Amino acid sequence: MAPMPVKRPRLRKKRYALAAVLGLLAGFAYLNNTSLLAAPSDQRPRVLAHRGLAQTFSTEGVENDTCTAERIAPPPHGYLENTIPSMRAAFDAGADLVELDVHITRDGQFAVFHDWEVDCRTEATGTTRDFTMAELRGLDVGYGYTADGGRTFPFRGKGEGLMPSLDEVLAEFPHEPLLIHVKSDDPAEGEALARRLSALDPPRLAEIAVYGGDAPVRVVRERLPRVRTMSKAIMKDCLLSYEAVGWTGAAPGACANTELHVPEGYAPWLWGWPSKFTERMESVGSRVVLVAGSGGFSEGFDTPESLRRVPEEFTGYVWTNRAEVVAPLIRR
């Protein structure tokens, strides 16, 4: 008896149907995420001023414990990072958002200062936790800056009394958007910061964002859900969820009310980058910040040349260490 013939035509039809479905899905994903079909926008990127106006330094070879004040470039201006004058100058230059660093003090206040230890920038030794806020305010935050290997110290004696508390910054800038960087991974600092910020009214809280260590940021996020937050854990949850569903045009719940700092090398892999991705994140209350390179050690878009790498369709925030240079170029 002859063998039964194989029903290849039916199998072939199933393959064609599967290929058609996959083709339709691919076409949908492309049309739903390409920026080529997005309506032109006259909205320009906004500017995030890292630490206000700060002295810049080479990031080559920088590690977590590197004293960057000892390797600054020749000073382009007279401002010192994380001080009220430098923040005011950044806003005056056109910055839309100012980032600042905080550390807890011995008397439970928050000092606005970059380093865990005071040895690098001031004449004192120890950590911020060893001092009261009044004692820290008396230090010279310009003491350790040098652009020539220690031969001269152009800011020595000019930073006395300039280290502010977070309370002073909030009082000085009652309406301006601020991004607070918690430099530790201590949940107790998150508790203390949440208590302090809870005294602000809802409209003010909407202009505040907090990022930093997973533990303190998690506490702030739980206590103050109105405040935008970011940590490594939050970024991971958001972006992995988005990569899974973003092709549909959806913004997952894990991305709601976050502060997203996206390295430019990773950004092109995001569904709908740049315009649709930014729109989707903003629709769930999140802010998108584009950082230069890999995002390590405060890389920013600091020159006219670097701004050419920012996509024309991008309408989020650009991270910069030179707001006085970059903001006028973006706004013109």
LUMBA-315268 format. One record per residue (C-alpha): x, y, z; residue number from 1. Coordinates in nm, 3 decimals. Layout:
LUMBA-315268
(pt (X,Y,Z),NUM)
...
This chain:
LUMBA-315268
(pt (0.000,0.000,0.000),1)
(pt (0.140,0.339,-0.096),2)
(pt (0.227,0.583,0.192),3)
(pt (-0.013,0.868,0.258),4)
(pt (0.102,1.199,0.102),5)
(pt (0.232,1.470,0.337),6)
(pt (-0.008,1.765,0.357),7)
(pt (0.254,2.026,0.283),8)
(pt (0.018,2.288,0.135),9)
(pt (-0.164,2.327,0.471),10)
(pt (0.166,2.357,0.658),11)
(pt (0.280,2.612,0.404),12)
(pt (-0.038,2.815,0.459),13)
(pt (0.023,2.820,0.836),14)
(pt (0.375,2.946,0.781),15)
(pt (0.248,3.219,0.550),16)
(pt (-0.013,3.318,0.809),17)
(pt (0.247,3.329,1.085),18)
(pt (0.480,3.535,0.867),19)
(pt (0.196,3.774,0.789),20)
(pt (0.111,3.816,1.158),21)
(pt (0.476,3.876,1.247),22)
(pt (0.504,4.123,0.962),23)
(pt (0.199,4.313,1.084),24)
(pt (0.335,4.321,1.439),25)
(pt (0.672,4.445,1.316),26)
(pt (0.502,4.711,1.107),27)
(pt (0.287,4.817,1.402),28)
(pt (0.589,4.836,1.632),29)
(pt (0.779,5.045,1.376),30)
(pt (0.495,5.287,1.304),31)
(pt (0.414,5.313,1.673),32)
(pt (0.769,5.399,1.774),33)
(pt (0.946,5.576,1.492),34)
(pt (1.015,5.943,1.544),35)
(pt (1.024,5.994,1.168),36)
(pt (0.646,6.023,1.161),37)
(pt (0.617,6.240,1.473),38)
(pt (0.482,6.589,1.427),39)
(pt (0.760,6.850,1.438),40)
(pt (0.792,7.024,1.775),41)
(pt (0.915,7.374,1.839),42)
(pt (0.991,7.282,2.200),43)
(pt (1.361,7.283,2.279),44)
(pt (1.537,7.066,2.539),45)
(pt (1.548,7.197,2.891),46)
(pt (1.865,7.236,3.096),47)
(pt (1.965,7.058,3.416),48)
(pt (2.252,7.240,3.588),49)
(pt (2.462,6.988,3.780),50)
(pt (2.553,7.141,4.121),51)
(pt (2.461,7.488,3.997),52)
(pt (2.759,7.655,3.830),53)
(pt (3.062,7.446,3.918),54)
(pt (3.431,7.429,3.842),55)
(pt (3.491,7.153,3.588),56)
(pt (3.756,6.882,3.589),57)
(pt (3.883,6.601,3.370),58)
(pt (3.697,6.274,3.432),59)
(pt (3.987,6.065,3.303),60)
(pt (4.093,5.820,3.572),61)
(pt (3.839,5.953,3.824),62)
(pt (3.729,5.704,4.090),63)
(pt (3.479,5.728,4.374),64)
(pt (3.741,5.857,4.619),65)
(pt (3.914,6.100,4.381),66)
(pt (3.940,6.456,4.511),67)
(pt (3.816,6.644,4.206),68)
(pt (3.889,6.985,4.360),69)
(pt (4.259,6.905,4.318),70)
(pt (4.227,6.864,3.941),71)
(pt (4.002,7.147,3.823),72)
(pt (4.050,7.319,3.490),73)
(pt (4.154,7.684,3.490),74)
(pt (3.847,7.852,3.644),75)
(pt (3.603,7.986,3.382),76)
(pt (3.405,8.176,3.648),77)
(pt (3.413,8.251,4.019),78)
(pt (3.137,8.021,4.143),79)
(pt (3.169,7.715,4.365),80)
(pt (2.939,7.417,4.332),81)
(pt (2.650,7.350,4.569),82)
(pt (2.637,7.707,4.695),83)
(pt (2.340,7.940,4.680),84)
(pt (2.521,8.195,4.458),85)
(pt (2.611,7.920,4.209),86)
(pt (2.252,7.795,4.198),87)
(pt (2.117,8.146,4.148),88)
(pt (2.370,8.204,3.868),89)
(pt (2.262,7.878,3.700),90)
(pt (1.897,7.980,3.701),91)
(pt (1.990,8.328,3.580),92)
(pt (2.187,8.170,3.294),93)
(pt (1.876,7.985,3.179),94)
(pt (1.881,7.654,3.366),95)
(pt (1.538,7.497,3.416),96)
(pt (1.643,7.264,3.697),97)
(pt (1.932,7.265,3.945),98)
(pt (2.083,6.953,4.101),99)
(pt (2.236,6.961,4.450),100)
(pt (2.395,6.709,4.687),101)
(pt (2.301,6.657,5.052),102)
(pt (2.461,6.490,5.354),103)
(pt (2.327,6.452,5.706),104)
(pt (2.498,6.647,5.985),105)
(pt (2.562,6.567,6.351),106)
(pt (2.258,6.768,6.455),107)
(pt (2.027,6.603,6.203),108)
(pt (2.020,6.874,5.935),109)
(pt (2.110,6.832,5.569),110)
(pt (2.424,7.006,5.448),111)
(pt (2.441,7.086,5.078),112)
(pt (2.784,6.950,4.992),113)
(pt (2.913,6.693,4.746),114)
(pt (3.159,6.485,4.945),115)
(pt (3.109,6.244,5.233),116)
(pt (3.434,6.376,5.381),117)
(pt (3.518,6.745,5.411),118)
(pt (3.895,6.696,5.362),119)
(pt (3.901,6.750,4.984),120)
(pt (3.741,7.093,4.958),121)
(pt (3.774,7.248,5.304),122)
(pt (4.043,7.310,5.567),123)
(pt (3.886,7.057,5.805),124)
(pt (3.897,6.678,5.830),125)
(pt (3.625,6.423,5.896),126)
(pt (3.278,6.360,5.758),127)
(pt (2.973,6.584,5.755),128)
(pt (2.829,6.366,6.034),129)
(pt (3.112,6.479,6.260),130)
(pt (2.996,6.842,6.245),131)
(pt (2.687,7.042,6.325),132)
(pt (2.540,7.251,6.046),133)
(pt (2.666,7.567,6.217),134)
(pt (3.020,7.426,6.225),135)
(pt (3.005,7.324,5.859),136)
(pt (2.877,7.668,5.762),137)
(pt (3.194,7.816,5.907),138)
(pt (3.426,7.616,5.681),139)
(pt (3.590,7.743,5.363),140)
(pt (3.442,7.532,5.080),141)
(pt (3.690,7.679,4.832),142)
(pt (4.000,7.591,5.034),143)
(pt (4.119,7.285,4.839),144)
(pt (4.062,7.391,4.478),145)
(pt (4.370,7.402,4.258),146)
(pt (4.422,7.399,3.883),147)
(pt (4.801,7.367,3.887),148)
(pt (4.877,7.076,4.115),149)
(pt (4.878,7.275,4.437),150)
(pt (5.098,7.569,4.341),151)
(pt (4.805,7.810,4.373),152)
(pt (4.460,7.791,4.529),153)
(pt (4.239,8.047,4.352),154)
(pt (3.934,8.002,4.575),155)
(pt (4.102,7.973,4.913),156)
(pt (3.938,8.218,5.153),157)
(pt (3.654,8.287,4.908),158)
(pt (3.428,8.003,5.018),159)
(pt (3.398,8.086,5.387),160)
(pt (3.042,8.050,5.510),161)
(pt (2.910,7.938,5.172),162)
(pt (2.806,7.580,5.259),163)
(pt (2.426,7.606,5.290),164)
(pt (2.176,7.380,5.456),165)
(pt (1.893,7.225,5.257),166)
(pt (1.653,7.444,5.455),167)
(pt (1.836,7.755,5.333),168)
(pt (1.823,7.637,4.972),169)
(pt (1.451,7.565,4.992),170)
(pt (1.392,7.907,5.144),171)
(pt (1.605,8.083,4.882),172)
(pt (1.437,7.902,4.591),173)
(pt (1.072,7.857,4.697),174)
(pt (0.942,7.792,4.344),175)
(pt (1.236,7.680,4.129),176)
(pt (1.266,7.309,4.036),177)
(pt (1.532,7.126,4.238),178)
(pt (1.684,6.779,4.210),179)
(pt (1.818,6.652,4.545),180)
(pt (2.092,6.390,4.541),181)
(pt (2.112,6.177,4.857),182)
(pt (2.476,6.072,4.860),183)
(pt (2.442,5.782,5.106),184)
(pt (2.259,5.449,5.111),185)
(pt (2.129,5.499,5.464),186)
(pt (1.749,5.455,5.495),187)
(pt (1.755,5.682,5.801),188)
(pt (1.856,5.969,5.572),189)
(pt (1.556,5.888,5.356),190)
(pt (1.332,5.908,5.662),191)
(pt (1.482,6.241,5.766),192)
(pt (1.456,6.385,5.416),193)
(pt (1.096,6.270,5.378),194)
(pt (1.006,6.437,5.709),195)
(pt (1.165,6.762,5.595),196)
(pt (1.002,6.763,5.253),197)
(pt (0.662,6.666,5.393),198)
(pt (0.635,7.020,5.531),199)
(pt (0.617,7.156,5.175),200)
(pt (0.282,7.207,5.008),201)
(pt (0.178,6.983,4.714),202)
(pt (0.257,7.232,4.435),203)
(pt (0.611,7.273,4.573),204)
(pt (0.659,6.897,4.608),205)
(pt (0.570,6.862,4.240),206)
(pt (0.885,7.065,4.159),207)
(pt (1.113,6.852,4.379),208)
(pt (1.283,6.528,4.275),209)
(pt (1.509,6.300,4.477),210)
(pt (1.766,6.046,4.359),211)
(pt (2.053,5.847,4.506),212)
(pt (2.097,5.524,4.700),213)
(pt (1.830,5.254,4.674),214)
(pt (1.751,5.244,5.048),215)
(pt (1.693,5.616,5.123),216)
(pt (1.517,5.679,4.792),217)
(pt (1.283,5.386,4.850),218)
(pt (1.182,5.544,5.181),219)
(pt (1.117,5.883,5.018),220)
(pt (0.913,5.716,4.742),221)
(pt (0.699,5.534,4.999),222)
(pt (0.648,5.838,5.223),223)
(pt (0.606,6.101,4.950),224)
(pt (0.461,5.946,4.633),225)
(pt (0.416,6.295,4.484),226)
(pt (0.794,6.340,4.465),227)
(pt (0.974,6.211,4.157),228)
(pt (1.245,5.965,4.256),229)
(pt (1.528,5.769,4.099),230)
(pt (1.770,5.501,4.213),231)
(pt (1.941,5.210,4.038),232)
(pt (1.658,4.979,4.143),233)
(pt (1.388,5.218,4.017),234)
(pt (1.569,5.271,3.686),235)
(pt (1.611,4.896,3.637),236)
(pt (1.246,4.820,3.711),237)
(pt (1.124,5.096,3.484),238)
(pt (1.346,5.038,3.182),239)
(pt (1.322,4.658,3.183),240)
(pt (0.943,4.683,3.204),241)
(pt (0.943,4.941,2.928),242)
(pt (1.159,4.731,2.697),243)
(pt (0.903,4.451,2.736),244)
(pt (0.590,4.655,2.661),245)
(pt (0.706,4.988,2.520),246)
(pt (0.665,4.874,2.158),247)
(pt (0.288,4.891,2.218),248)
(pt (0.311,5.257,2.316),249)
(pt (0.241,5.188,2.683),250)
(pt (0.436,5.335,2.974),251)
(pt (0.447,5.072,3.251),252)
(pt (0.347,5.153,3.606),253)
(pt (0.707,5.100,3.718),254)
(pt (0.797,5.418,3.529),255)
(pt (0.535,5.642,3.689),256)
(pt (0.657,5.954,3.872),257)
(pt (1.025,5.883,3.823),258)
(pt (1.338,6.081,3.745),259)
(pt (1.501,5.898,3.453),260)
(pt (1.865,5.971,3.376),261)
(pt (1.929,5.802,3.043),262)
(pt (2.288,5.767,2.913),263)
(pt (2.314,5.873,2.549),264)
(pt (2.474,5.540,2.455),265)
(pt (2.173,5.346,2.582),266)
(pt (1.899,5.586,2.471),267)
(pt (1.868,5.471,2.105),268)
(pt (1.766,5.123,2.225),269)
(pt (1.452,5.259,2.394),270)
(pt (1.121,5.217,2.211),271)
(pt (1.019,5.546,2.052),272)
(pt (1.339,5.732,2.130),273)
(pt (1.357,6.025,2.153),274)
(pt (1.024,6.204,2.111),275)
(pt (0.773,5.927,2.174),276)
(pt (0.969,5.786,2.466),277)
(pt (0.982,6.128,2.631),278)
(pt (0.611,6.189,2.568),279)
(pt (0.520,5.851,2.719),280)
(pt (0.726,5.912,3.030),281)
(pt (0.587,6.262,3.076),282)
(pt (0.234,6.122,3.041),283)
(pt (0.291,5.923,3.364),284)
(pt (0.452,6.214,3.549),285)
(pt (0.815,6.127,3.483),286)
(pt (1.107,6.344,3.378),287)
(pt (1.363,6.231,3.118),288)
(pt (1.720,6.358,3.151),289)
(pt (1.979,6.280,2.882),290)
(pt (2.330,6.239,3.022),291)
(pt (2.646,6.224,2.816),292)
(pt (2.842,5.909,2.744),293)
(pt (2.783,5.626,2.986),294)
(pt (2.652,5.859,3.254),295)
(pt (2.943,5.787,3.483),296)
(pt (3.115,6.051,3.697),297)
(pt (2.890,6.340,3.603),298)
(pt (2.951,6.343,3.229),299)
(pt (2.756,6.624,3.075),300)
(pt (2.685,6.808,2.753),301)
(pt (2.924,7.091,2.829),302)
(pt (3.035,7.230,2.492),303)
(pt (2.872,7.349,2.169),304)
(pt (3.023,7.043,1.999),305)
(pt (2.867,6.800,2.245),306)
(pt (2.522,6.956,2.199),307)
(pt (2.526,6.836,1.838),308)
(pt (2.486,6.483,1.972),309)
(pt (2.150,6.568,2.130),310)
(pt (1.873,6.452,1.892),311)
(pt (1.673,6.734,1.737),312)
(pt (1.346,6.571,1.846),313)
(pt (1.450,6.545,2.212),314)
(pt (1.243,6.767,2.442),315)
(pt (1.348,6.639,2.784),316)
(pt (1.632,6.771,3.000),317)
(pt (2.000,6.789,2.908),318)
(pt (2.250,6.729,3.190),319)
(pt (2.531,6.983,3.190),320)
(pt (2.818,7.100,3.409),321)
(pt (2.837,7.428,3.214),322)
(pt (2.490,7.580,3.229),323)
(pt (2.634,7.924,3.158),324)
(pt (2.759,7.792,2.820),325)
(pt (2.488,7.543,2.726),326)
(pt (2.164,7.715,2.833),327)
(pt (2.208,8.021,2.607),328)
(pt (2.290,7.795,2.311),329)
(pt (1.976,7.586,2.360),330)
(pt (1.750,7.885,2.414),331)
(pt (1.858,8.095,2.118),332)
